[in-house]
Amino acid sequence: MPAYSYKTLPTEGQAKTYRCKVVGDSVATLQVGRKALKVFVRETSGGGFTLGLGPKLAKKIKSGKSYDLRYDGRRIQVIAETFVETVQGEARLQVGTIREYEPKERWAFRLPFTKGSRVIGYDSGINSGAAYGGFVLVLFCVMALPGVGDQLGTAPRIESALAMMSKNITDVVHAIRH
């Protein structure tokens, strides 16, 4: 079971719905269209959350529509249910949980001179293969440079490998034509 950074306290008078107040860091973002709105999670329950947001932001949200909520490192698809009484000028919106997305795996590469600290990290998915391929391509190009490659002894090997590959490709094209 994951550990979350917030703590909950039971709310008085709501024992039947099992809502708990959130104490501590309650900042979240609610994705409304293309905009990410800053909201505050005020209560949690087994079936959803109560969000606190400004009156201007409340006008942008429609009941019965689904939104993505990012809270405490999680991404949750929620549906806007009802607006409840405002507290100190802050609108309160009850949202129900539709589903919680699986967390993405993260990877990072480290360089020897950084002593194990993370240099660049990416979410795994479509971008990770392209990022890794780009890193390998840049490393390959640096090793093939005349000054660096000659010092390392890699330039002649890369040059002979490329010459062999181009000869093989030329032979294949020649065989296909005839």
C-alpha positions in Angstrom: 0.0 0.0 0.0 1.5 3.4 -1.0 2.3 6.0 1.6 0.9 9.4 1.0 2.2 12.7 2.2 -1.0 14.0 3.7 -2.8 13.0 6.9 -6.6 12.7 7.4 -8.8 13.5 10.4 -12.5 12.4 10.7 -15.0 15.2 10.0 -17.8 15.8 12.5 -21.3 15.0 11.4 -20.3 13.0 8.4 -19.7 9.6 9.9 -22.1 8.0 7.4 -20.2 9.1 4.4 -16.8 8.5 5.9 -15.2 11.7 4.9 -11.9 12.8 6.4 -10.3 16.3 6.4 -7.0 16.6 4.8 -4.3 18.1 7.0 -1.0 19.3 5.5 -0.1 19.6 1.8 -3.4 19.6 0.0 -2.5 21.3 -3.3 -3.6 19.5 -6.4 -4.2 20.3 -10.1 -7.5 19.7 -11.9 -7.1 19.4 -15.7 -10.0 21.4 -17.2 -9.7 21.2 -21.0 -6.1 22.3 -21.7 -5.7 24.3 -18.5 -4.4 22.9 -15.3 -6.3 24.6 -12.4 -4.8 24.8 -8.9 -7.2 23.4 -6.4 -7.0 22.2 -2.8 -8.2 18.8 -1.5 -10.2 19.5 1.6 -11.7 16.1 2.3 -11.2 12.5 1.2 -13.5 9.6 1.1 -13.6 6.1 -0.3 -15.5 7.3 -3.4 -13.9 10.7 -4.0 -12.8 14.0 -2.8 -14.0 17.4 -1.8 -12.1 20.1 -3.6 -11.7 23.8 -2.6 -11.4 26.3 -5.4 -11.9 30.0 -6.1 -15.3 31.3 -7.3 -13.8 32.2 -10.7 -12.5 28.7 -11.2 -15.8 27.2 -10.1 -17.5 28.7 -13.1 -15.3 26.7 -15.5 -16.3 23.3 -14.1 -19.5 21.6 -15.1 -21.3 19.0 -13.0 -21.4 15.5 -14.5 -18.2 16.0 -16.6 -15.0 14.0 -16.0 -11.6 15.6 -15.3 -8.1 14.5 -14.4 -6.9 15.3 -10.9 -3.2 15.2 -10.1 -2.7 14.9 -6.3 0.2 13.6 -4.2 2.0 12.0 -7.2 -1.2 10.2 -8.4 -3.3 10.8 -11.5 -7.0 10.2 -10.9 -9.9 10.5 -13.3 -12.8 12.1 -11.4 -16.3 13.2 -12.2 -17.7 16.5 -10.9 -20.8 15.7 -8.8 -22.1 18.7 -6.9 -21.1 22.1 -5.4 -21.6 22.3 -1.7 -21.7 25.3 0.6 -18.8 27.7 0.3 -16.5 28.2 3.2 -14.8 31.6 3.7 -15.4 32.5 0.0 -14.0 29.2 -1.3 -16.3 27.1 -3.4 -16.4 23.4 -2.5 -16.8 20.8 -5.2 -17.5 17.1 -4.5 -16.0 14.8 -7.1 -16.3 11.1 -7.4 -13.4 8.8 -8.4 -13.8 7.0 -11.7 -10.4 5.4 -11.9 -6.8 5.9 -10.8 -4.2 5.6 -13.5 -1.2 3.4 -13.0 2.0 5.3 -12.2 4.5 5.6 -15.0 7.9 4.0 -14.6 10.7 6.4 -14.5 14.2 5.9 -15.8 17.4 8.0 -15.7 20.8 7.8 -17.0 23.9 8.6 -15.0 27.3 9.7 -16.1 30.5 8.4 -14.3 31.6 11.9 -13.2 28.3 12.7 -11.4 28.9 10.1 -8.6 25.5 8.5 -9.0 23.3 11.6 -9.0 20.5 11.7 -11.5 21.4 13.6 -14.6 18.3 13.4 -16.7 15.1 11.5 -16.0 12.2 10.8 -18.3 8.8 9.1 -18.0 8.7 5.8 -19.7 6.4 5.6 -22.7 6.7 6.9 -26.2 9.4 9.5 -25.4 11.8 7.2 -23.5 12.9 5.1 -26.6 13.5 8.3 -28.6 15.4 9.9 -25.8 17.6 6.9 -25.3 18.2 6.5 -29.0 19.1 10.2 -29.3 21.5 9.9 -26.4 23.2 6.9 -28.1 23.3 8.8 -31.4 25.0 11.8 -29.8 27.5 9.6 -28.0 28.2 7.8 -31.2 28.8 11.1 -33.1 31.1 12.4 -30.3 33.2 9.2 -30.4 33.4 9.6 -34.2 34.8 13.2 -34.1 38.3 13.5 -35.5 39.9 15.0 -32.3 38.0 13.0 -29.7 37.8 9.8 -31.7 41.5 9.8 -32.5 42.3 10.3 -28.8 40.0 7.4 -27.8 40.9 5.2 -30.7 37.3 4.9 -31.8 37.3 7.1 -35.0 39.1 4.5 -37.2 36.9 1.7 -36.0 33.7 3.7 -36.6 35.0 4.7 -40.0 35.7 1.1 -41.0 32.3 0.0 -39.7 30.5 2.7 -41.7 32.5 1.8 -44.8 31.6 -1.9 -44.4 27.9 -1.0 -43.9 27.8 1.2 -47.0 29.5 -1.5 -49.1 27.0 -4.1 -47.9 24.1 -1.8 -48.7 25.5 -1.0 -52.1 25.9 -4.8 -52.8 22.2 -5.4 -51.8 20.9 -2.5 -54.0 23.1 -3.8 -56.9 21.7 -7.3 -56.4 18.1 -6.1 -56.3 18.6 -4.1 -59.5 20.0 -7.1 -61.5 
